[in-house]
């Protein structure tokens, strides 16, 4: 079954957790004990409705303050798809959490409170989705019940967001607009008839109708080698395969390939998926590849089509989201983890801080926690990469503090 990864974003009290809880409830995805706990807690608080936010807010501080602090992952399924939702925090001080939650998502739901409209945090949420090249964005205008289901209010918010969307450089992104009430469930899974002027899809209908071509950017085939398979059994005495996950595009038997960094050329002879063989593997598949000749391939190498070689360089210009309390400054040393490759790196320069409200950049010599900026990095050895805009999997990396082994930042190569 196809798995769709979704990230939610919104300001405090926009209703992210309530929307997710409503999705779980209306798709019968809540366990009996969870539903009973929600009913009991709602009664204790004196609510005349079910507080669905309790379905996702797991931390005590989240429940007490009514905010989302950490990224929570929620799983549910319908007859058509399986879904993983990353419920990300909306506070500016948790920008790094939002980047983490949205980094692996194909769809993003940006919630807007119908009473407040497009606000500063909406700009930041949309900016991050542009930065991460999330291909499908749903603008969910929530709490329509609190503005008397006004079409005029909805149209004003839609026009304001369209003006924001015009500032985006990511023109392949699909942006949809859905008015809803997460509390009552209108336009979440079903249409309750409160907004007859809206004739579009509900949230679930939109998600169910998405296909791979709608949410995945096509790039060039990239196969980072995770491990070399050598069973050395009687049945597979001479077997040599290279296991990993395929990114970017398909690869098939007969393709001429090049192994990086050695630039050794070969040809794909077999493609294995567990105990089956295929003539072609699609992007996203975890497979084992056999090559025509026995050449030296190890973990950290990358197999690509010979006609689609990436860049191979030691100096990179990047956009970095900083996640550490210790500021990022020129001269600092980190490990760059790029796919299966870990390379010692030195920060060459911090050029600027990028404003997440699309107002431009500010010259800077350092990045503080939750800031995003342009950074140049020198590597101890060359890596084989693509620009993030051309190939997300081969253009992203993390910066690891060598002393603490913590993930200090995430980066996107230009």
Buried (B, 14 or more C-beta within 10 A) or exposed (E): EEEBBBBBBBBBBBBBBBBBBBBBBBBEBBEEEBBEBBBEBBEEEEEEEBBBBBBBBBEEEBBEEEBBBBBBEBEBEBEBBEBBBBBBBBBEEBBBBBBBBBBEBBBBBBBBBBEBBBBEBBBBBBBBBBBBBBBBBBBBBBBBBBBEBBBEBBBBBBEBBEEBBEEBEBEEBEBBBBBBBBBBBBBBBEBEEBBEEBEEBBBBBBBBEBEEEEBBBEBBBBBBBBEBBEEEEEEEEEBBBBBBBBBBBBBBBEBEBBBBBEEBBBBBEBBBEEEEEBEEBBBBBEBBBBBBEEEEBEBBBBBBBBEBEBBEEEEBBBBBBBBBEBBBEBEBEBBBBBBBBBBEBBBBBBBBBBBBBBEEEEEBEBBBBBBBBBBBBBBEEBBBBBBBBBBBBBBBBBBBBEEEEEBBBBBBBE
